[in-house]
Amino acid sequence: MARRKSTTPQLPEDFEEHIVDIDVEEEMRGAYLEYAYSVIYSRALPDARDGLKPVQRRILFGMNELGLRPDRAHVKSSRVVGEVMGKYHPHGDASIYDALVRMAQPFSMRLPLVDGHGNFGSLDDGPAAARYTEARMAPAALLMTGSLDEDTVEFVPNYDDQLMQPEVLPAAYPNLLVNGAGGIAVGMATNMAPHNLVEVIGAVRHLIKHPTCSLDDLMKFVPGPDLPAGGRIVGLEGIRDAYLTGRGSFRTRATTRIENVTPRKKGIVVTELPYTVGPEKVIEKIKDLVQAKKLQGISGVIDLTDRKKGLQLVIEVKNGFNPEAVLEKLYKLTPMEDNFGINNVCLVDGQPRTLGLKELLQVYLDFRTDVVRRRSAYRLRKREERLHLVEGLLIAILDIDEVIQVIRSSDDAGVARARLIDVFDLSEAQATYILDLQLRRLTKFSRIELETEKSELEQQIEALRAILEDEKLLLKTVSDELAEVAKKHGTPRRTVLLESVGQAVSAATPLEVSDDPCWVLLSSTGLLARTTSADPLSNEGGRHKHDAVTAAVRTTARGYVGLVTSLGRVVRLSALDLPTLPPTNGAPSLSGGAPLAAFVDLPHGEQPLTLTSLSPDSPGLALGTAHGVVKRVTVDHPANRDSWEVISLKDQDSVVGAVELATGDEHLVFATAHAQLLHFAASAVRPQGRGGGGVAGIKLGAKDRVVFFGAVDLSVDNVLATVSGSEGSLPGTEAGSLKVTPFDEYPAKGRATGGVRCHRFLRGEDTLILAWAGATPARAAGASGVSIELPKANGRRDGSGVPAPAPIAAIAGALPEVSGNTSTEPTAAELPLPEFPAGRE
């Protein structure tokens, strides 16, 4: 039997064995640190400059290299994934596709960077496979990659040193704050909330003008996060902590309204959910709680969500249960209320740091300033090189016959180049360019083109040198570019900020609401609410630091009020549907209110103006339009309609102001964009029916328009507040010049006259951004509702203003005093009961 041959390798005779003893603990520590370093710097944490993790940056760079711009066709996502994985990110296709999907989801990113085509998932379901979806760059992605080819950022080798990739993207806007970030590294994590693009850019521009500004100054522009899904943020203390230290938390609540789902059954309609919470998660939790008998009063949950209406979750409430009490239970027990913990950890100069709001803005501002400086230097260098060639070409064209003779008599191109340099005193680059000249460039028209190009290049070079030599001009360029980004890509705020949740509703809250007198209030940010009683609305005491009440109407808890819009309509609103506010001893705040969109759906372009009572005892409504028309409307409220017109508007005209007269003896006030003010007695305007078109109110100059219309009672102290600025500025970003003047400085004039001058423009100003006249004390608020202090009324009648502390969006005056006397308050029996069609309660 044959023996099996051994397969053991034979070692050479002179082989010496080398065994190295190592410390296992030291080896483990070193390996773990290398792993932690890789995760922190190469995967999990975003860079504070462009706000991107490495995988996101490589996806955008790869798509930019493939030419997948918004004006090109979509390509398969798997092609993008393969391109990025093969060239820049060798960490597996799953991580790349997950990052690409998130950048395409509008419910994850406040400003999506990828334009996805196909099933990119939802809050409850994952996306389709990469082979089924398509993608291309979104318009915002072009802002991230723009000017990459102009030496704006450093490039580093890829993983195998064969290609180059950007260390950071130029980022034309603060992406880290706008889109937020989330990631878990080793020993640290980051969780940053999204914000509104216009607000963040406004804060950066304010920081440019005021480098030593405080956090409170910046929070006038960025009052809080703006989540992609909308919803409400309840409690602002944690937000300020996060903006100060980089760590904090806030609660998010679903946006809901209570309405009749059947003629005799109430329901809770959910239209917005907290960030990252999907409807199926809420439905599943409600079912579990109902089955466990931990939640009572719910008969069913219906998901009516579709692409047209968006999220529509109807929670049916059983008869006999208070919907508000059930809603409080839902907030407490389900994801309809969620907590978001802010942890602003990001990479700064290669080191993980926890930054507050000002530090995040300053890091971005320094980076963007360096990008614009490098870009300007690159453009200057290129234009100087081009100007050098154009000057040489002009020399050649002027003596083209001699140039041709020199070239023809030369033995080769090298000799010709040398002779051109000697004869015409040219540089080597100019001579080479002339030798490469095409014959079609020898026409007279080409010479004119070259001279024009030379003039343009000289102007551009002068402008670029000015930017590089003047730091203020450089910062102004950064600011102007940011303003242009906000103007083109900015969207309105989606998330409502509430300082408190109002009065808590318990299970013991009575089902039936008595028809007590109350007030319906409207704030400058569009929040609606009603008071719990007819307690006096005192304007004394502490002034609330958030929002301003711009309209207050007396009614009863089961009564109705009217919402006046810019298209001259009145929309009926039920006071019973509005959230209630607790009694207050100071100035009322609508922190516990709900957004107007939860109660009325206004078409695009129609803006809410004010509230009006529907009482038959009212002296009527006065309206003013942008074209200077005034109208007093007789009291005529159709009982069987939810909305009706109160003025017949001409083409291109709109209502800019409406006011409910208290006595009919007030003076009506017009203020125009060209700083003209006119006021006259309301008795000078004859009341008309709802179909009337009004009469001439103020005589307007060429291209002038009305910016404010209101009414004042001359028996009390009134002021006029005016804010001037530039007509071409981005709305909400320019603070302008503010002036507050005693109203009695302005004499009354006849109706249909031009009025008197009320504000003198400074250099760079050409319009009134805002005007307001009314009773003192006056109160101003920014676009986000943050209170802005007004100066004392000591301005001259036609004087100029002083710089406003922040952009002002609205001004409100003193609320009417009730003084505890409610004898004139209409009761339920005195109010007209509306007649509804059959089938409606």
C-alpha positions in Angstrom: 0.0 0.0 0.0 1.5 3.4 -1.0 2.0 6.0 1.7 0.3 9.4 1.4 2.8 12.2 0.6 3.1 14.8 3.3 1.9 18.3 2.3 3.7 20.1 5.2 6.0 22.8 3.7 9.7 22.2 4.3 11.4 25.2 6.0 15.0 26.0 4.9 17.8 24.9 7.2 18.9 28.5 8.0 15.3 29.7 8.9 15.1 31.5 12.2 11.8 32.0 14.0 10.9 35.6 15.1 8.1 35.9 17.6 7.2 39.4 18.8 5.6 39.7 22.2 2.9 42.4 22.4 0.7 43.8 25.1 -2.9 42.7 24.3 -4.3 45.6 26.3 -2.2 48.2 24.4 -3.0 46.6 21.1 -6.7 46.7 21.8 -6.5 50.3 22.9 -4.7 51.4 19.8 -7.0 49.5 17.5 -10.1 50.9 19.2 -8.7 54.4 19.0 -8.1 54.0 15.3 -11.6 52.7 14.8 -13.1 55.6 16.9 -11.1 58.1 15.0 -12.3 56.7 11.6 -15.9 56.8 12.7 -15.8 60.3 14.1 -13.9 62.0 11.3 -14.9 59.9 8.3 -18.4 58.8 8.8 -20.7 60.0 11.7 -20.1 63.8 12.3 -20.8 66.6 9.9 -18.4 69.4 9.1 -19.5 72.8 10.6 -18.6 74.5 7.3 -20.9 72.8 4.8 -22.9 70.8 7.2 -22.3 67.5 5.4 -21.0 64.1 6.5 -18.3 62.6 4.2 -20.8 60.3 2.4 -23.2 63.1 1.7 -20.4 65.3 0.4 -19.1 62.5 -1.9 -22.6 61.8 -3.2 -23.1 65.5 -4.2 -19.6 65.7 -5.7 -20.2 62.5 -7.6 -23.5 63.7 -9.0 -21.9 67.0 -9.9 -19.1 65.1 -11.8 -21.8 63.0 -13.6 -23.6 66.2 -14.7 -26.8 65.3 -13.0 -28.1 68.9 -12.6 -31.7 69.9 -12.2 -32.2 70.6 -15.9 -30.9 67.1 -16.9 -32.8 63.8 -16.9 -32.9 61.6 -13.8 -30.7 58.5 -13.8 -30.9 55.3 -11.8 -29.9 55.6 -8.2 -27.8 52.5 -8.5 -25.6 54.3 -11.1 -25.0 57.1 -8.6 -24.3 54.6 -5.8 -21.8 52.7 -8.0 -20.1 55.9 -9.1 -19.7 57.1 -5.5 -18.7 53.7 -4.1 -16.1 53.0 -6.8 -14.4 56.4 -6.8 -14.9 58.1 -3.4 -16.6 56.1 -0.7 -15.6 52.4 -0.3 -17.9 51.6 2.6 -20.7 49.6 0.9 -23.7 50.5 -1.3 -26.2 50.3 1.6 -24.8 53.3 3.5 -24.5 55.4 0.3 -28.0 54.7 -0.8 -29.4 55.4 2.7 -27.7 58.8 2.7 -28.9 59.6 -0.8 -32.5 58.7 0.1 -32.5 60.9 3.2 -31.2 63.8 1.1 -34.2 63.4 -1.2 -36.9 63.1 1.5 -38.8 66.3 2.1 -40.0 65.1 5.5 -36.3 64.6 6.6 -34.6 67.6 5.0 -35.9 71.2 5.3 -34.2 71.9 1.9 -33.7 68.6 0.0 -30.5 68.3 -1.8 -31.5 65.4 -4.1 -34.4 65.4 -6.5 -35.8 61.8 -6.3 -38.1 60.1 -8.8 -39.8 57.0 -7.6 -40.6 55.5 -4.2 -38.2 57.1 -1.7 -40.1 55.9 1.3 -42.2 57.6 4.0 -42.0 58.0 7.7 -43.5 54.5 8.1 -42.0 52.6 5.1 -38.5 52.3 3.6 -37.6 53.2 0.0 -37.6 51.0 -3.0 -34.3 49.4 -4.0 -31.8 51.6 -5.8 -32.4 49.8 -9.1 -36.1 51.0 -9.0 -35.5 54.7 -8.2 -34.0 57.6 -10.0 -32.2 60.7 -8.8 -30.6 64.0 -9.8 -29.3 67.0 -8.0 -31.9 69.4 -6.5 -31.6 73.2 -7.1 -30.3 73.5 -3.5 -27.4 71.1 -4.3 -26.1 73.5 -6.9 -25.7 76.0 -4.1 -23.5 73.5 -2.3 -21.3 72.6 -5.3 -21.2 76.0 -7.1 -17.8 77.5 -7.9 -16.0 74.2 -7.1 -13.8 74.7 -10.1 -12.7 78.1 -9.0 -10.2 77.1 -6.4 -12.6 77.9 -3.6 -11.8 74.8 -1.4 -9.0 72.4 -0.9 -9.0 69.0 -2.7 -7.6 65.8 -1.1 -6.8 62.3 -2.6 -9.5 59.7 -2.5 -9.2 56.4 -0.7 -6.7 54.9 -3.3 -4.9 58.1 -4.2 -6.0 57.9 -7.8 -8.6 60.7 -7.8 -9.1 64.0 -6.0 -12.2 65.0 -4.0 -13.1 68.2 -2.2 -12.3 68.4 1.5 -15.4 70.5 2.0 -18.1 71.9 -0.4 -18.3 75.7 -1.0 -21.9 75.8 0.5 -23.6 79.1 -0.5 -25.9 78.8 2.6 -25.6 77.5 6.2 -26.6 74.0 5.4 -25.9 72.6 8.9 -28.5 74.8 10.5 -31.0 74.6 7.6 -31.1 70.8 7.2 -29.8 69.7 10.6 -27.9 66.5 11.2 -27.9 63.3 13.1 -25.3 60.7 13.8 -23.8 58.3 16.4 -20.1 58.2 16.6 -17.9 56.4 19.2 -18.3 58.1 22.6 -20.3 61.0 21.1 -23.3 61.8 19.0 -24.9 64.7 17.2 -28.6 65.7 16.8 -29.2 69.0 15.2 -32.7 70.4 14.3 -33.5 71.9 10.9 -34.2 75.6 10.6 -35.8 78.1 8.2 -33.5 79.2 5.4 -34.7 82.8 5.4 -34.4 83.1 9.2 -30.9 81.6 9.3 -29.6 83.8 6.5 -31.1 86.9 8.2 -29.1 86.0 11.3 -25.9 85.6 9.3 -26.4 89.0 7.7 -27.1 90.6 11.0 -23.9 89.0 12.4 -22.0 90.5 9.4 -23.3 94.0 10.3 -23.0 93.5 14.1 -20.1 91.1 14.9 -20.6 91.7 18.7 -24.3 91.1 18.8 -25.8 89.0 21.6 -27.7 85.7 21.4 -31.0 87.5 22.0 -30.3 89.7 18.9 -29.8 86.6 16.8 -32.9 84.9 18.2 -35.0 87.8 16.8 -34.1 86.3 13.4 -33.9 82.6 14.5 -36.5 82.1 17.2 -36.4 78.4 17.0 -36.2 75.3 14.7 -38.5 75.0 11.6 -39.2 71.3 11.1 -39.9 69.9 7.7 -43.2 68.3 8.8 -44.4 71.5 10.5 -46.2 70.9 13.8 -45.8 72.9 16.9 -42.9 73.4 19.3 -44.1 73.8 22.9 -41.8 75.6 25.3 -38.9 77.8 24.2 -36.7 77.6 27.2 -34.8 74.5 26.0 -34.3 76.1 22.6 -32.5 79.1 24.1 -30.3 76.8 26.2 -29.4 74.9 23.1 -28.6 78.1 21.2 -26.4 79.2 24.2 -24.5 76.0 25.0 -25.2 73.7 22.1 -27.3 71.3 24.3 -31.0 71.5 25.0 -34.4 70.0 24.3 -37.9 71.0 23.2 -41.2 69.3 22.8 -43.0 69.0 19.5 -46.7 68.5 19.2 -49.0 67.5 16.4 -51.2 70.2 14.7 -54.8 69.3 15.3 -58.3 70.7 15.1 -61.6 69.5 16.5 -64.5 69.4 14.1 -67.7 67.6 13.4 -67.1 64.3 11.5 -70.8 63.6 11.5 -73.7 65.9 12.4 -73.6 64.6 16.0 -70.1 63.3 16.5 -66.9 65.2 17.1 -63.5 64.2 15.9 -59.8 65.2 16.2 -58.3 65.9 12.8 -54.5 65.6 12.8 -52.8 67.5 9.9 -49.2 67.6 11.1 -47.2 65.3 13.2 -43.9 65.8 15.2 -40.6 65.5 13.4 -39.8 61.9 12.2 -43.2 60.5 13.5 -45.4 58.7 10.9 -49.2 58.2 11.0 -49.0 54.4 11.2 -46.9 54.7 14.4 -49.6 56.9 15.9 -52.4 54.6 14.8 -50.7 51.5 16.2 -50.1 53.2 19.5 -53.7 54.3 19.8 -55.0 50.8 19.0 -52.7 49.3 21.7 -53.8 51.9 24.3 -57.5 51.4 23.5 -57.2 47.6 23.7 -55.3 47.9 27.0 -58.1 50.2 28.3 -55.6 52.9 29.0 -57.2 55.3 26.6 -61.0 55.9 26.5 -63.3 57.9 24.4 -62.1 56.9 20.9 -64.4 55.0 18.6 -62.0 54.7 15.6 -59.1 56.1 13.7 -59.3 56.8 9.9 -56.2 57.7 7.8 -57.4 60.0 4.9 -53.9 61.0 3.9 -53.3 61.5 0.2 -51.0 63.4 -2.1 -53.5 66.3 -2.7 -54.5 67.0 0.9 -51.4 65.7 2.7 -51.6 64.2 6.2 -55.2 63.8 7.3 -55.7 61.6 10.4 -59.2 61.6 11.8 -59.6 60.3 15.4 -63.3 59.8 16.1 -64.4 60.7 19.7 -67.3 58.9 21.3 -70.4 60.8 22.3 -70.2 61.9 26.0 -66.5 62.5 26.0 -64.8 65.9 25.8 -62.6 66.0 22.7 -60.1 68.4 24.3 -59.7 66.0 27.3 -59.1 63.1 24.9 -56.6 65.2 22.9 -54.6 65.9 26.1 -54.5 62.1 26.8 -53.3 61.6 23.2 -50.5 64.1 23.7 -49.5 62.4 26.9 -49.6 58.7 25.8 -48.9 58.7 22.1 -46.1 60.0 19.8 -48.4 63.0 18.9 -46.2 64.8 21.4 -42.5 64.0 21.2 -39.2 65.3 22.7 -36.3 66.5 20.5 -32.9 66.7 22.2 -30.5 69.1 20.6 -26.8 68.2 20.7 -24.9 70.4 18.3 -21.7 68.4 17.9 -19.8 68.9 14.6 -16.2 69.1 13.3 -14.4 72.4 13.5 -10.9 72.4 12.2 -10.9 68.7 12.4 -11.9 68.6 16.0 -15.4 67.6 17.4 -16.9 70.5 19.2 -20.3 71.4 20.7 -21.4 74.8 19.4 -24.2 77.3 20.2 -26.1 79.3 17.6 -23.6 82.2 17.4 -20.6 79.9 17.1 -22.2 77.9 14.3 -23.1 81.1 12.4 -19.6 82.5 12.9 -17.8 79.3 11.7 -19.9 79.3 8.6 -19.4 83.0 8.0 -15.6 82.7 8.3 -15.7 79.8 5.9 -17.9 81.5 3.4 -15.9 84.7 3.5 -12.7 82.6 2.7 -14.6 80.9 -0.2 -15.6 84.3 -1.7 -12.1 85.6 -1.2 -10.5 82.6 -2.9 -13.1 82.7 -5.7 -12.5 86.4 -6.3 -8.7 85.9 -6.4 -9.2 83.0 -8.9 -11.5 85.1 -11.1 -9.1 88.1 -10.9 -6.2 85.9 -12.0 -8.2 84.4 -14.9 -9.4 87.8 -16.1 -6.0 89.3 -15.9 -4.7 86.4 -18.0 -7.5 86.9 -20.5 -6.9 90.7 -20.6 -3.2 90.1 -21.4 -4.1 87.9 -24.3 -6.8 90.3 -25.6 -4.3 93.2 -25.5 -1.8 91.2 -27.5 -4.4 90.2 -30.0 -5.5 93.8 -30.5 -1.8 94.7 -31.2 -1.7 92.0 -33.8 -4.9 93.0 -35.5 -3.8 96.6 -35.8 -0.7 95.5 -37.7 -2.1 92.3 -39.1 -0.2 92.5 -42.5 3.2 92.8 -40.8 2.2 89.9 -38.4 1.4 87.7 -41.4 4.7 88.7 -43.1 6.7 87.8 -40.0 5.0 84.4 -39.7 5.3 83.6 -43.4 9.0 84.5 -43.5 9.8 82.3 -40.5 11.2 78.8 -40.8 9.0 77.2 -38.1 6.6 78.1 -35.2 9.4 78.6 -32.7 11.2 81.1 -34.9 7.9 82.9 -35.6 7.1 83.1 -31.9 10.5 84.6 -31.1 10.3 87.2 -34.0 6.8 88.2 -32.9 8.1 88.8 -29.3 11.0 90.9 -30.6 9.1 92.9 -33.3 5.9 93.7 -31.4 7.2 93.5 -27.8 4.8 90.7 -26.9 5.0 88.1 -24.1 5.4 84.4 -25.0 1.8 83.7 -24.1 0.6 86.5 -26.4 2.7 85.3 -29.2 1.5 81.8 -28.9 -2.1 82.9 -28.8 -1.5 85.0 -32.0 0.0 81.9 -33.8 -3.1 79.9 -32.8 -5.4 82.7 -34.2 -8.1 81.7 -36.6 -8.5 83.7 -39.8 -12.2 84.4 -39.1 -11.0 86.6 -36.1 -9.4 89.1 -38.5 -12.6 91.0 -39.4 -13.5 94.5 -38.3 -16.3 93.1 -36.1 -13.9 90.9 -34.2 -11.8 94.0 -33.4 -14.9 95.7 -32.0 -15.7 92.6 -30.0 -12.2 92.5 -28.6 -12.3 96.2 -27.6 -15.6 95.6 -25.9 -14.3 92.6 -24.1 -11.2 94.5 -23.0 -13.4 97.2 -21.5 -15.5 94.7 -19.7 -12.5 92.8 -18.4 -11.0 96.0 -17.0 -14.2 96.8 -15.1 -14.4 93.3 -13.7 -10.8 93.3 -12.7 -11.3 96.7 -10.9 -14.4 95.3 -9.1 -12.6 92.1 -8.0 -9.5 94.0 -6.8 -11.8 96.2 -4.7 -13.4 93.2 -3.1 -10.0 91.7 -2.2 -8.6 94.9 -0.9 -11.6 96.0 1.2 -12.8 93.6 4.0 -16.1 95.5 4.3 -16.8 95.1 0.6 -15.9 91.4 0.8 -18.4 90.9 3.7 -21.0 92.9 1.8 -20.6 90.6 -1.2 -21.1 87.6 1.1 -24.2 89.2 2.5 -25.7 90.1 -0.8 -25.2 86.6 -2.1 -26.9 85.1 0.9 -29.8 87.5 0.4 -30.2 86.3 -3.2 -30.2 82.7 -2.0 -32.9 83.4 0.6 -35.0 85.3 -2.0 -34.8 82.4 -4.5 -35.0 79.4 -2.3 -36.6 80.6 0.9 -40.0 79.3 2.0 -42.4 80.4 4.8 -42.0 79.0 8.3 -43.9 75.7 8.8 -43.5 75.1 12.6 -45.5 77.2 15.0 -43.6 78.2 18.2 -45.5 78.2 21.4 -44.2 79.3 24.8 -46.8 77.3 26.6 -49.7 75.0 25.9 -52.3 77.1 27.5 -54.7 75.7 30.0 -54.5 72.0 30.5 -57.6 70.0 30.0 -58.4 67.2 32.4 -60.8 64.3 32.2 -63.1 66.2 34.6 -63.5 69.0 32.1 -67.3 69.4 31.4 -68.6 68.2 28.1 -71.0 71.1 27.4 -69.5 74.6 27.0 -71.6 77.3 28.4 -72.3 80.3 26.1 -70.3 82.8 28.2 -69.0 86.1 26.9 -65.4 85.8 25.6 -62.8 87.5 23.4 -61.5 86.1 20.1 -57.9 87.1 19.5 -55.6 87.1 16.4 -51.8 87.5 16.7 -49.3 88.9 14.3 -48.0 85.4 13.5 -51.5 84.2 12.6 -52.4 82.4 15.8 -56.1 82.3 16.8 -57.5 81.7 20.3 -60.3 82.8 22.6 -60.3 83.7 26.2 -62.1 81.7 28.9 -64.3 84.6 30.1 -65.0 88.3 29.7 -62.2 89.3 32.0 -60.7 92.8 31.2 -57.9 92.5 28.7 -55.4 94.8 30.5 -52.4 96.2 28.7 -50.7 97.0 31.9 -48.3 94.7 33.7 -45.5 92.6 32.2 -45.2 92.7 28.4 -45.0 89.3 27.0 -41.8 88.6 25.0 -43.5 86.6 22.2 -46.1 87.8 19.6 -48.5 90.7 19.5 -52.3 90.7 19.5 -53.4 92.5 16.3 -57.2 91.9 16.6 -59.6 91.3 19.5 -63.3 90.8 19.0 -66.0 90.3 21.7 -68.5 87.5 21.2 -69.7 84.4 23.1 -68.3 80.9 23.4 -70.9 79.6 21.0 -70.9 82.7 18.8 -69.2 83.5 15.5 -66.7 86.1 14.3 -65.6 87.1 10.8 -62.1 87.0 9.2 -61.5 89.8 6.7 -59.1 88.9 3.9 -57.1 90.9 1.3 -59.6 89.8 -1.5 -62.4 91.6 0.3 -64.1 88.6 1.8 -65.4 87.8 5.2 -65.0 84.2 6.4 -67.2 83.0 9.3 -65.3 81.4 12.2 -66.8 79.6 15.2 -65.5 80.7 18.5 -66.2 77.3 20.0 -63.6 75.6 17.7 -60.8 77.9 18.9 -58.4 76.8 21.7 -58.9 78.6 25.0 -56.4 80.7 26.8 -56.1 80.9 30.6 -57.0 84.2 32.4 -54.0 86.6 32.5 -53.2 89.7 34.6 -50.8 91.1 32.1 -50.7 91.6 28.3 -52.4 88.5 26.7 -50.2 86.1 24.7 -51.4 83.6 22.1 -48.8 81.0 22.9 -51.6 78.5 23.4 -53.3 79.4 20.2 -53.5 77.6 17.0 -52.5 78.7 13.4 -55.2 80.2 11.3 -54.7 77.5 8.6 -56.2 75.0 11.0 -59.6 76.7 10.7 -59.8 78.2 7.3 -58.1 77.3 4.0 -57.4 80.5 2.1 -56.4 80.3 -1.6 -52.9 81.2 -2.7 -52.4 84.9 -2.7 -55.3 85.7 -0.3 -54.0 87.1 3.0 -55.8 87.4 6.4 -56.1 90.9 7.6 -58.2 91.2 10.8 -61.2 90.0 12.7 -64.7 91.6 12.8 -67.7 90.9 15.0 -70.9 89.7 13.3 -73.1 91.6 15.7 -76.0 93.6 14.2 -75.3 96.5 16.6 -71.9 97.2 15.0 -71.4 100.6 13.3 -70.0 98.6 10.4 -66.7 97.8 8.7 -64.3 100.2 7.0 -61.9 99.0 4.3 -59.0 100.6 2.4 -57.4 99.2 -0.7 -53.9 99.4 -2.3 -55.3 101.8 -5.0 -56.6 104.3 -2.4 -60.2 103.3 -2.4 -62.2 103.5 0.9 -65.5 101.9 1.8 -67.8 101.6 4.8 -69.9 98.5 4.7 -73.4 98.4 6.1 -74.1 95.6 8.6 -75.3 92.7 6.4 -74.1 89.3 7.4 -75.7 86.4 5.5 -76.8 83.8 8.0 -76.7 80.9 5.6 -73.2 81.4 4.2 -69.7 80.6 5.5 -68.1 83.5 3.4 -69.1 86.5 1.4 -67.7 89.5 -0.3 -67.8 93.0 1.3 -66.3 95.1 -1.5 -66.1 94.9 -5.3 -62.4 95.2 -6.2 -61.0 96.4 -9.5 -58.3 94.5 -11.3 -54.9 94.4 -9.6 -56.4 95.9 -6.5 -56.5 94.4 -3.0 -57.6 95.3 0.5 -54.6 96.4 2.6 -56.5 97.2 5.8 -59.9 96.7 7.5 -61.2 98.0 10.8 -64.4 97.6 12.7 -65.7 101.0 13.8 -66.6 101.3 17.4 -68.7 104.5 17.2 -68.6 105.8 13.7 -66.9 109.0 14.9 -63.4 107.8 14.3 -61.0 109.2 11.7 -59.9 106.9 8.8 -56.1 106.8 8.1 -54.2 106.1 4.9 -50.4 105.8 4.6 -48.7 105.2 1.3 -45.3 103.8 0.1 -44.2 107.3 -0.8 -44.7 108.4 2.8 -47.9 110.4 2.4 -50.5 110.3 5.2 -54.1 111.3 5.1 -56.8 111.1 7.7 -60.4 112.3 7.6 -63.6 111.7 9.5 -65.3 108.4 8.9 -68.6 110.3 8.5 -67.2 111.6 5.2 -67.7 108.1 3.7 -71.3 107.1 3.0 -72.0 103.4 4.0 -72.6 101.1 1.0 -74.0 97.6 0.6 -71.8 94.5 0.2 -71.7 94.9 -3.6 -70.5 98.4 -3.6 -67.0 99.3 -4.9 -66.2 102.2 -2.4 -65.2 105.8 -3.1 -61.9 107.6 -3.5 -60.0 107.7 -0.2 -56.6 109.1 -1.0 -55.1 110.6 -4.1 -52.0 108.6 -5.1 -49.0 109.8 -7.1 -47.4 107.8 -9.9 -46.4 104.3 -8.9 -47.5 105.0 -5.3 -49.7 102.5 -3.3 -51.3 102.3 0.1 -49.3 100.3 2.7 -51.6 101.0 5.7 -55.3 101.7 6.3 -56.8 101.9 9.8 -58.9 104.1 12.1 -58.0 106.2 15.2 -60.1 107.7 17.9 -58.9 111.3 18.3 -60.2 111.4 21.9 -57.3 109.2 23.1 -53.5 109.4 22.7 -52.4 108.0 19.3 -49.1 107.5 17.6 -47.9 106.9 14.0 -45.1 104.4 13.5 -43.3 104.3 10.1 -40.5 102.1 8.9 -38.6 103.1 5.8 -36.3 101.0 3.6 -35.3 99.9 0.1 -38.0 98.6 -2.2 -35.6 96.1 -3.7 -34.7 94.5 -0.4 -35.7 91.0 0.6 -38.9 91.1 2.8 -38.2 90.4 6.4 -34.4 90.9 6.2 -34.0 94.7 6.3 -34.7 96.4 9.6 -35.0 99.9 8.0 -35.4 103.2 9.8 -38.1 103.5 12.4 -39.9 106.6 13.5 -42.7 107.0 16.1 -44.6 110.3 16.1 -47.6 111.7 18.1 -50.5 111.4 15.7 -51.8 114.9 16.5 -48.8 116.3 14.6 -50.6 115.4 11.4 -53.6 117.7 10.4 -56.8 116.2 9.0 -57.4 116.8 5.3 -60.4 116.2 3.0 -61.2 112.9 1.5 -59.6 112.1 -1.9 -56.7 114.5 -1.3 -53.0 113.7 -1.2 -52.4 114.2 2.5 -49.2 115.3 4.1 -45.6 114.0 4.3 -45.1 111.7 7.2 -41.5 110.3 6.8 -38.3 111.6 5.2 -36.2 109.0 3.5 -32.5 108.6 4.1 -29.9 107.7 1.5 -30.6 104.2 0.1 -34.3 104.4 1.2 -37.1 104.8 -1.3 -40.3 103.4 0.3 -42.2 102.8 3.5 -41.9 99.1 4.4 -44.5 99.4 7.1 -46.8 102.0 8.7 -49.3 101.9 11.6 -51.5 104.3 13.4 -53.4 103.7 16.6 -53.8 104.1 20.3 -50.9 103.8 22.8 -49.1 101.9 24.1 -48.0 100.4 20.8 -46.1 97.1 20.5 -44.1 95.7 17.6 -43.2 92.1 16.7 -40.9 90.4 14.2 -42.0 87.8 11.6 -41.5 85.0 14.2 -43.5 86.8 16.9 -40.5 88.0 18.9 -41.4 91.3 20.6 -39.4 94.4 19.4 -39.2 97.5 21.6 -40.5 100.8 20.0 -38.9 104.1 20.9 -40.9 106.9 22.5 -43.2 109.0 20.3 -40.9 112.1 19.8 -40.3 112.1 16.1 -41.0 115.1 13.9 -43.9 115.1 11.5 -41.7 114.8 8.3 -38.5 113.8 9.9 -36.4 110.7 9.2 -36.2 107.6 11.4 -33.5 105.9 13.4 -32.2 102.3 12.7 -34.7 99.8 13.9 -33.3 97.1 16.3 -34.6 94.3 14.0 -37.0 93.7 11.1 -40.5 94.6 12.1 -43.4 92.5 10.7 -46.4 93.9 12.6 -47.4 96.6 15.1 -50.4 96.4 17.5 -51.9 99.0 19.8 -53.8 99.0 23.0 -56.6 96.4 23.3 -60.0 97.7 24.1 -60.9 97.9 27.8 -63.9 96.1 29.2 -63.6 97.5 32.7 -65.6 94.5 34.0 -68.8 95.9 32.5 -70.4 93.2 30.3 -73.9 94.6 30.2 -73.5 95.4 26.5 -72.1 92.0 25.8 -74.4 90.1 23.5 -75.9 86.9 24.9 -76.7 83.7 23.1 -80.3 84.8 22.7 -79.4 88.1 21.2 -76.9 86.8 18.7 -78.3 85.9 15.3 -78.3 82.1 14.9 -76.9 81.0 11.5 -79.0 78.9 9.2 -77.0 75.9 7.8 -78.1 73.6 5.0 -79.6 70.2 6.0 -77.1 67.7 7.3 -74.9 70.2 9.2 -75.2 70.9 12.9 
